[in-house]
C-alpha cells in the first residue's frame, strides 16, 4: 500500500470517528435552519427573523435574508457607522432602556452611570444618525419598529 493510500485510509477513519462522536441533533433544534437550507440550497444564505411584542405594546415582525455569495462579495464599509453606533456601553444602555418604551433625553439622563446631559445628547445623536433611534412626539426617542429585530439579533449574535 502506498503512502498516499495509507494517508487516504487514515483520513477516512478519522472522519468516520469524528462523525460518530457528534450527538444526533434533535430535529427541532435547527427547524429554522433546515427550512432555510431547503429553500435556498447551497452555497447558502443568512437570515435574520423575529417577532417581538415590546413592553410599550408595539409589535415588531421582521425577516431579511441574503445569499452568502452576495454578502461575501459586497463592500461592508458602508455599514461601519451603523455598527459603530452600537460600540459604546452607554449607547447600548440607552437602546435597552428605550426598548422598554419611548423616553425623553431628560429621562435617559437619570439612568445611573449615563453621564451628563451633554454626553447623553451626544450618544442620542449618534444613534439617531445611524437609524437605531428616531424621535416621536414630545421629544421622546424610540427604536423604529423596523430596527427592533435587527437590534435584538445583533445583541443575540454578540452573546456567542
C-alpha positions as CSV (number, residue, x, y, z in Angstrom):
1,X,0.0,0.0,0.0
2,X,1.4,3.4,-1.0
3,X,1.8,6.3,1.4
4,X,-0.9,8.1,-0.4
5,X,-3.3,5.2,0.0
6,X,-2.5,4.8,3.7
7,X,-3.0,8.5,4.3
8,X,-6.3,8.4,2.5
9,X,-7.4,5.4,4.5
10,X,-6.3,7.1,7.8
11,X,-8.2,10.3,6.9
12,X,-11.4,8.3,6.1
13,X,-11.1,6.5,9.5
14,X,-10.6,9.8,11.4
15,X,-13.6,11.4,9.6
16,X,-15.8,8.4,10.5
17,X,-14.7,8.5,14.1
18,X,-15.4,12.3,14.3
19,X,-18.8,11.7,12.8
20,X,-19.7,9.1,15.4
21,X,-18.6,11.5,18.3
22,X,-21.2,14.1,17.3
23,X,-24.5,13.5,19.0
24,X,-27.6,13.3,16.9
25,X,-29.3,16.6,16.7
26,X,-32.8,17.0,17.9
27,X,-34.9,17.6,14.8
28,X,-36.5,20.6,16.4
29,X,-33.1,22.3,17.2
30,X,-32.5,23.6,13.7
31,X,-36.0,23.9,12.4
32,X,-35.5,27.4,11.1
33,X,-32.1,26.5,9.6
34,X,-33.4,23.4,7.9
35,X,-36.2,25.4,6.4
36,X,-33.7,27.9,5.1
37,X,-31.5,25.2,3.6
38,X,-34.5,23.6,2.0
39,X,-35.5,26.9,0.4
40,X,-32.1,28.2,-0.8
41,X,-29.8,25.2,-1.0
42,X,-26.0,25.7,-1.5
43,X,-23.9,27.7,-1.2
44,X,-26.3,29.1,1.4
45,X,-27.9,32.1,2.8
46,X,-28.1,34.1,6.0
47,X,-31.3,35.3,7.6
48,X,-32.5,37.3,10.5
49,X,-36.1,36.9,11.5
50,X,-38.1,37.6,14.6
51,X,-41.3,38.6,16.2
52,X,-41.4,40.7,19.4
53,X,-44.1,42.5,21.4
54,X,-42.4,45.3,23.2
55,X,-43.4,46.5,26.7
56,X,-45.0,49.6,25.2
57,X,-47.3,47.3,23.1
58,X,-45.6,47.9,19.7
59,X,-45.2,44.7,17.7
60,X,-42.1,44.2,15.6
61,X,-42.0,41.5,12.9
62,X,-39.0,41.3,10.7
63,X,-37.4,39.0,8.2
64,X,-34.4,39.7,6.0
65,X,-32.0,37.4,4.2
66,X,-29.2,37.4,1.8
67,X,-27.2,34.9,-0.2
68,X,-23.8,34.1,1.3
69,X,-22.1,34.9,-2.0
70,X,-23.8,38.3,-2.1
71,X,-22.6,39.1,1.4
72,X,-19.1,37.9,0.9
73,X,-18.8,39.8,-2.4
74,X,-20.2,43.1,-1.1
75,X,-18.4,46.1,0.4
76,X,-19.1,46.1,4.1
77,X,-17.6,49.5,4.8
78,X,-20.9,51.5,4.3
79,X,-22.2,49.6,7.4
80,X,-19.4,50.6,9.7
81,X,-21.1,53.7,11.1
82,X,-24.3,51.7,11.9
83,X,-22.3,49.1,13.8
84,X,-20.0,51.7,15.4
85,X,-23.0,53.4,16.9
86,X,-23.6,50.2,19.0
87,X,-20.0,50.1,20.1
88,X,-20.3,52.0,23.3
89,X,-21.8,50.8,26.6
90,X,-23.8,54.0,27.1
91,X,-25.4,53.7,23.7
92,X,-26.3,50.0,24.3
93,X,-27.8,51.1,27.7
94,X,-29.8,53.8,26.0
95,X,-31.2,51.4,23.5
96,X,-32.0,48.8,26.1
97,X,-33.9,51.4,28.1
98,X,-35.7,52.9,25.1
99,X,-36.9,49.4,24.0
100,X,-38.9,49.4,27.2
101,X,-40.8,52.5,25.9
102,X,-40.2,55.9,24.4
103,X,-38.1,58.2,26.6
104,X,-37.1,61.8,26.6
105,X,-33.5,62.8,26.9
106,X,-34.1,64.0,30.4
107,X,-35.5,60.6,31.4
108,X,-32.4,59.0,29.9
109,X,-30.0,61.3,31.8
110,X,-31.4,59.9,35.0
111,X,-30.1,56.4,34.2
112,X,-27.3,55.5,36.7
113,X,-23.9,55.9,35.1
114,X,-25.2,57.5,31.9
115,X,-23.3,60.7,32.4
116,X,-24.1,64.4,31.8
117,X,-27.0,65.6,29.6
118,X,-24.4,66.7,27.1
119,X,-23.0,63.1,26.9
120,X,-26.5,61.7,26.6
121,X,-27.3,64.0,23.7
122,X,-24.1,63.1,22.0
123,X,-25.0,59.4,22.2
124,X,-28.5,60.1,21.1
125,X,-27.3,62.0,18.0
126,X,-25.1,59.0,17.0
127,X,-27.9,56.6,17.5
128,X,-30.4,58.7,15.5
129,X,-27.8,59.3,12.7
130,X,-27.3,55.5,12.5
131,X,-31.0,54.8,12.4
132,X,-31.2,52.9,15.7
133,X,-33.4,55.7,17.2
134,X,-35.8,58.3,16.0
135,X,-37.8,61.0,17.7
136,X,-41.5,60.8,18.2
137,X,-43.9,63.4,19.7
138,X,-42.9,65.3,22.8
139,X,-39.2,65.0,22.2
140,X,-39.3,61.3,23.0
141,X,-36.9,58.8,21.4
142,X,-37.9,55.2,20.4
143,X,-36.3,52.4,18.4
144,X,-38.1,52.3,15.0
145,X,-40.1,49.1,14.7
146,X,-38.0,48.1,11.6
147,X,-34.9,48.2,13.7
148,X,-36.1,46.2,16.7
149,X,-35.5,42.7,15.4
150,X,-32.1,43.6,13.7
151,X,-31.0,45.2,17.0
152,X,-32.1,42.2,19.1
153,X,-30.5,39.7,16.7
154,X,-27.2,41.8,16.8
155,X,-27.2,41.5,20.6
156,X,-28.0,37.8,20.3
157,X,-25.2,37.3,17.9
158,X,-22.8,39.2,20.2
159,X,-23.6,36.7,23.0
160,X,-21.8,34.0,21.1
